[in-house]
Amino acid sequence: ILRATAQRLLKSTRDDRVAVASALLDDAMEQAGRHSALAWQLRIAITMGEMHRAHGHSAMLRQVLEPVFERLTEGFDTADALHARGLLEGRL
């Protein structure tokens, strides 16, 4: 829910949208980590990385996404894993 709220917020015209969305995504990542929900962590990292890239911080995409992606041990053919790989390889 936090990630989805952040995504909607990023599409808004609010002046504070990036700061608020970033805080929501940080909270979402913390909760996913507490539950050892790697798939959710990957999805959140994708959203965080895309947010940073869209606001001119392309290096942050790799910094946020790569550590989560590297922890995958299975599910490399899922939509999220393929999306993450594409982002990391610069294809998306």
C-alpha positions in Angstrom: 0.0 0.0 0.0 2.8 2.4 0.8 4.5 1.8 -2.5 1.3 2.2 -4.5 0.6 5.5 -2.5 4.1 6.7 -3.4 3.6 5.9 -7.1 0.3 7.8 -7.2 1.9 10.7 -5.3 4.8 10.9 -7.8 2.3 11.4 -10.6 0.7 14.3 -8.8 1.7 18.0 -9.0 2.4 18.4 -5.3 5.6 20.3 -4.7 6.7 17.9 -2.0 5.9 14.8 -4.0 9.4 13.4 -4.2 10.2 13.9 -0.6 7.0 12.4 0.6 7.1 9.5 -1.9 10.7 8.8 -0.8 9.7 8.6 2.8 6.8 6.3 2.0 9.2 4.0 0.0 11.7 4.0 2.8 8.9 2.9 5.2 7.8 0.2 2.8 11.3 -1.1 2.4 11.7 -1.3 6.1 8.5 -3.2 6.5 9.3 -5.6 3.7 12.7 -6.2 5.3 11.2 -7.0 8.7 9.1 -9.6 7.0 12.0 -10.9 4.8 9.8 -10.2 1.8 12.5 -10.1 -0.9 10.0 -10.0 -3.8 8.4 -6.9 -2.2 11.9 -5.4 -1.5 12.7 -5.8 -5.2 9.5 -4.2 -6.3 10.1 -1.3 -3.9 13.7 -0.9 -5.0 12.5 -0.7 -8.7 10.1 2.1 -7.8 12.8 3.9 -5.8 15.3 3.5 -8.5 13.0 4.8 -11.2 12.0 7.7 -9.0 15.6 8.7 -8.6 16.4 8.3 -12.3 13.3 10.4 -13.3 14.6 13.2 -11.1 18.1 13.3 -12.5 19.9 10.9 -10.1 20.6 7.9 -12.3 23.5 6.6 -10.2 21.0 6.2 -7.3 19.0 3.7 -9.4 21.9 1.2 -9.3 22.7 2.0 -5.6 19.2 1.2 -4.6 18.4 -1.7 -6.9 21.6 -3.7 -7.2 21.9 -4.8 -3.6 18.4 -6.2 -3.6 18.7 -7.8 -7.0 21.9 -9.5 -6.0 20.2 -11.2 -3.1 17.8 -13.1 -5.5 18.4 -16.8 -5.6 15.4 -17.8 -7.7 12.6 -16.2 -9.7 14.9 -14.7 -12.3 12.3 -15.1 -14.9 9.6 -13.1 -13.0 8.4 -9.8 -14.4 10.0 -7.9 -11.6 13.3 -9.6 -11.9 13.4 -9.0 -15.6 12.4 -5.4 -15.1 15.2 -4.9 -12.5 17.8 -6.6 -14.8 16.7 -4.3 -17.7 17.1 -1.3 -15.5 20.5 -2.3 -14.2 21.7 -3.1 -17.7 20.4 0.2 -19.0 17.9 -1.3 -21.4 14.9 0.3 -19.8 
